[in-house]
């Protein structure tokens, strides 16, 4: 698994707010901030913003405040800084067309200050995000710990520091700026914790597919229930309380289906099945010490992926992207690219952490170094390029889809996914408890 | 995997025809029979039948023509023959309420003769089906072999006997009596062959999860495409032609998405992810020689399951069960129970085949014998009871859903699933090339 301790399901703040109109998201946020309506009924769909897609001035190829040592960037670094080039590339992208804000536009005036305390990877294309609302962070923090400790006994007492260091409340508040209530945020927070408990308990380094194959499937039944005969149904029911992983999945899913439509629940189950397949493939390669080709690694990482997190953005936002719109190939492509960009970002932020863990841990820089004969540094910098390309492709695909399908729910969903991507980056870049950067600059 | 040679994805003829009104299905069949319209456009939704659910007189607990030797049934057998009992059970079921056909009802008059050559397991609850249309069987047979041999090189020449013995054309014509054209049947036939090629190539006895984890995931990308950067995308594309498994999946999926809606394709991908998770769990237990509890085996078998086959019934029928109706928990329960009944039926029919294969092969009778201390015969007979209970629960759940949700597409889909279940049973019971029965009666 990519990030020992806490699966490929981590990250915190929406700079998509900047790209898609921070004032709109800020308003949406302000509506429900700190309130705690019952989670039973999904909130009505707020009137979605209709601002054009387009990379806002807040988007940064080179984050401020990070010095470039050693007299300037390396050739690989220069390539990253330059971005895509060549004849005609300026006109290729909808998302990447820089459009100066109109004088006096509310977007430009209302954009909140970027969150402090973030230390992004130099050259990593990302969007800074505003500071997550402290009142929400505090309330989610209090409630998620009560759930984890009292309701599902998700971890033993000695893991409390690690749980606190995970900062799941800041993470989820940052990733879901349009959640109408704290209850909606709790839906995301519980699933995130549960996903990490399962990864911790079943898939940590050294787990072989023979260990996890049966266990992951039985854990999956806490999300996707078994229907069998009266004689055997009760034993399955009981099994769902038998360990922290299944207790967490089951409880988090029970809360989720209270606010999700059946089609949203089905979507989530599918994304979790993808995730579990990804876990098993990675565990298989680990056991056989198979070093995949770069494209094979990227394919596996499309499954062992953050995808189940951004795709619940509508449920957490209190509205629904209809199943038919979710299923169109263009939307599937946007979702896959967003998931892939965030997942490779995770590879980059957890590189040092994984380097310190026992054995060889597969991540994109490691696979590129081995397969393409590059130094660790060159491979890491190339992996940044891969990430940036995925981000650009995601934004181009999202912009094209928004134009092709001018449904307000599509626009809001795409913004929600982008907000999740940015919040996830913020969380990684600001989580000094978990992550340190290599000395490649 | 349960049935060496050809995965848990096999089975042939719709006796649901009897239950749901054979004349309606027969008419639907007659419309497109032998025709070969282009597959590009799904046929319009035929006016669905509105006959009440209810076990038709054709339903048989004890099939005719199978003698009960040794002076009568054993106690376990008697229990099966008796069916569920106890105070109030007669009124519990909608589906199981026997309703004699009204005199002169078209249903009774038009019902075709049950197919000959079938040798059902004594005591196995099932519905006989009419003989699959020989003209369609012949045409599908001719075309599927051409596809398998010429288009995707699915198997080496020496496997031709085995391919012919699989009788996929008879299987698919029996399972999809309402397919409007041969092109629609071909969509189902290609996927069925592809699923079996993957199971044969990747999951045969002796495959360990470490072997199959990565390979199954990469094969899954032929159904659920990778979206990555321009540098690595071509190598993934090329990989889809690199072995029979991926060539088969990719080509079958390409044809499928031409007639399926995006939501139908998404549903199929989800069901295939479930199947692949099930393969991996079974392989894991096999490698560690873990003998699961009966409920654990049943849970695994809900994933390593026929499910992807009946759930394409609407695509093959040329209409769509909308995603929102597919996702409701009551429909999910019907689908799971249908899949489980057909899958346990497979366990029973392939029992002797698996007994002859090397090593211990997990199936329901084997697990019951080991875990519940029963003789092979008693365990087999108990597994028949489990199957029958699942069938009854499926029919009860389908009947209740049809009443609760009187949408014609729901009614047609439920009939399609039931037709698939019956066709699947027929195929197993008539496939003497593959299956023999134990000497337990």
Boltz contact constraints between the chains, C-beta under 6 A:
constraints:
  - contact:
      token1: [A, 209]
      token2: [B, 209]
      max_distance: 6.0
  - contact:
      token1: [A, 209]
      token2: [B, 210]
      max_distance: 6.0
  - contact:
      token1: [A, 209]
      token2: [B, 213]
      max_distance: 6.0
  - contact:
      token1: [A, 209]
      token2: [B, 284]
      max_distance: 6.0
  - contact:
      token1: [A, 210]
      token2: [B, 209]
      max_distance: 6.0
  - contact:
      token1: [A, 210]
      token2: [B, 284]
      max_distance: 6.0
  - contact:
      token1: [A, 210]
      token2: [B, 287]
      max_distance: 6.0
  - contact:
      token1: [A, 210]
      token2: [B, 288]
      max_distance: 6.0
  - contact:
      token1: [A, 213]
      token2: [B, 209]
      max_distance: 6.0
  - contact:
      token1: [A, 213]
      token2: [B, 280]
      max_distance: 6.0
  - contact:
      token1: [A, 213]
      token2: [B, 281]
      max_distance: 6.0
  - contact:
      token1: [A, 213]
      token2: [B, 284]
      max_distance: 6.0
  - contact:
      token1: [A, 214]
      token2: [B, 281]
      max_distance: 6.0
  - contact:
      token1: [A, 214]
      token2: [B, 284]
      max_distance: 6.0
  - contact:
      token1: [A, 214]
      token2: [B, 285]
      max_distance: 6.0
  - contact:
      token1: [A, 217]
      token2: [B, 277]
      max_distance: 6.0
  - contact:
      token1: [A, 217]
      token2: [B, 281]
      max_distance: 6.0
  - contact:
      token1: [A, 217]
      token2: [B, 300]
      max_distance: 6.0
  - contact:
      token1: [A, 217]
      token2: [B, 303]
      max_distance: 6.0
  - contact:
      token1: [A, 221]
      token2: [B, 299]
      max_distance: 6.0
  - contact:
      token1: [A, 226]
      token2: [B, 299]
      max_distance: 6.0
  - contact:
      token1: [A, 226]
      token2: [B, 302]
      max_distance: 6.0
  - contact:
      token1: [A, 227]
      token2: [B, 333]
      max_distance: 6.0
  - contact:
      token1: [A, 227]
      token2: [B, 336]
      max_distance: 6.0
  - contact:
      token1: [A, 227]
      token2: [B, 337]
      max_distance: 6.0
  - contact:
      token1: [A, 228]
      token2: [B, 298]
      max_distance: 6.0
  - contact:
      token1: [A, 229]
      token2: [B, 386]
      max_distance: 6.0
  - contact:
      token1: [A, 229]
      token2: [B, 389]
      max_distance: 6.0
  - contact:
      token1: [A, 232]
      token2: [B, 294]
      max_distance: 6.0
  - contact:
      token1: [A, 232]
      token2: [B, 295]
      max_distance: 6.0
  - contact:
      token1: [A, 232]
      token2: [B, 298]
      max_distance: 6.0
  - contact:
      token1: [A, 235]
      token2: [B, 295]
      max_distance: 6.0
  - contact:
      token1: [A, 236]
      token2: [B, 295]
      max_distance: 6.0
  - contact:
      token1: [A, 236]
      token2: [B, 299]
      max_distance: 6.0
  - contact:
      token1: [A, 262]
      token2: [B, 327]
      max_distance: 6.0
  - contact:
      token1: [A, 262]
      token2: [B, 328]
      max_distance: 6.0
  - contact:
      token1: [A, 263]
      token2: [B, 323]
      max_distance: 6.0
  - contact:
      token1: [A, 263]
      token2: [B, 324]
      max_distance: 6.0
  - contact:
      token1: [A, 263]
      token2: [B, 327]
      max_distance: 6.0
  - contact:
      token1: [A, 266]
      token2: [B, 327]
      max_distance: 6.0
  - contact:
      token1: [A, 270]
      token2: [B, 270]
      max_distance: 6.0
  - contact:
      token1: [A, 273]
      token2: [B, 273]
      max_distance: 6.0
  - contact:
      token1: [A, 273]
      token2: [B, 274]
      max_distance: 6.0
  - contact:
      token1: [A, 273]
      token2: [B, 277]
      max_distance: 6.0
  - contact:
      token1: [A, 274]
      token2: [B, 273]
      max_distance: 6.0
  - contact:
      token1: [A, 276]
      token2: [B, 277]
      max_distance: 6.0
  - contact:
      token1: [A, 277]
      token2: [B, 217]
      max_distance: 6.0
  - contact:
      token1: [A, 277]
      token2: [B, 273]
      max_distance: 6.0
  - contact:
      token1: [A, 277]
      token2: [B, 276]
      max_distance: 6.0
  - contact:
      token1: [A, 280]
      token2: [B, 213]
      max_distance: 6.0
  - contact:
      token1: [A, 280]
      token2: [B, 280]
      max_distance: 6.0
  - contact:
      token1: [A, 281]
      token2: [B, 213]
      max_distance: 6.0
  - contact:
      token1: [A, 281]
      token2: [B, 214]
      max_distance: 6.0
  - contact:
      token1: [A, 281]
      token2: [B, 217]
      max_distance: 6.0
  - contact:
      token1: [A, 284]
      token2: [B, 210]
      max_distance: 6.0
  - contact:
      token1: [A, 284]
      token2: [B, 213]
      max_distance: 6.0
  - contact:
      token1: [A, 284]
      token2: [B, 214]
      max_distance: 6.0
  - contact:
      token1: [A, 285]
      token2: [B, 214]
      max_distance: 6.0
  - contact:
      token1: [A, 287]
      token2: [B, 210]
      max_distance: 6.0
  - contact:
      token1: [A, 288]
      token2: [B, 210]
      max_distance: 6.0
  - contact:
      token1: [A, 294]
      token2: [B, 232]
      max_distance: 6.0
  - contact:
      token1: [A, 295]
      token2: [B, 232]
      max_distance: 6.0
  - contact:
      token1: [A, 295]
      token2: [B, 235]
      max_distance: 6.0
  - contact:
      token1: [A, 295]
      token2: [B, 236]
      max_distance: 6.0
  - contact:
      token1: [A, 298]
      token2: [B, 228]
      max_distance: 6.0
  - contact:
      token1: [A, 298]
      token2: [B, 232]
      max_distance: 6.0
  - contact:
      token1: [A, 299]
      token2: [B, 221]
      max_distance: 6.0
  - contact:
      token1: [A, 299]
      token2: [B, 226]
      max_distance: 6.0
  - contact:
      token1: [A, 299]
      token2: [B, 236]
      max_distance: 6.0
  - contact:
      token1: [A, 300]
      token2: [B, 217]
      max_distance: 6.0
  - contact:
      token1: [A, 302]
      token2: [B, 226]
      max_distance: 6.0
  - contact:
      token1: [A, 303]
      token2: [B, 217]
      max_distance: 6.0
  - contact:
      token1: [A, 323]
      token2: [B, 263]
      max_distance: 6.0
  - contact:
      token1: [A, 323]
      token2: [B, 323]
      max_distance: 6.0
  - contact:
      token1: [A, 324]
      token2: [B, 263]
      max_distance: 6.0
  - contact:
      token1: [A, 327]
      token2: [B, 262]
      max_distance: 6.0
  - contact:
      token1: [A, 327]
      token2: [B, 263]
      max_distance: 6.0
  - contact:
      token1: [A, 327]
      token2: [B, 266]
      max_distance: 6.0
  - contact:
      token1: [A, 328]
      token2: [B, 262]
      max_distance: 6.0
  - contact:
      token1: [A, 333]
      token2: [B, 227]
      max_distance: 6.0
  - contact:
      token1: [A, 336]
      token2: [B, 227]
      max_distance: 6.0
  - contact:
      token1: [A, 337]
      token2: [B, 227]
      max_distance: 6.0
  - contact:
      token1: [A, 386]
      token2: [B, 229]
      max_distance: 6.0
  - contact:
      token1: [A, 389]
      token2: [B, 229]
      max_distance: 6.0
